[in-house]
């Protein structure tokens, strides 16, 4: 799957591509979270926020299940220090 600018986010062939994909995934969650609460404090993220992000009506961004899993993996790694 090509995420943005031709990056292949499902095959981790190049570390720079993987980094770009992680930035894209976290940016999408940050946009959702900031629109919902008005801030981006990761320490305030709750399980219900992640569930709402995954199950949100995605009229503007239709994501395949594998893409959602990739986004969740990036978010999980990022939030692991806050658990």
Secondary structure, DSSP 8 states (H G I E B T S, - for coil): -B-STT-BSSS---HHHHHHHHHHHHHHHHHHHHHHHS---GGG--HHHHHHHHHS--SS----HHHHHHHHHHHHHHHGGG-
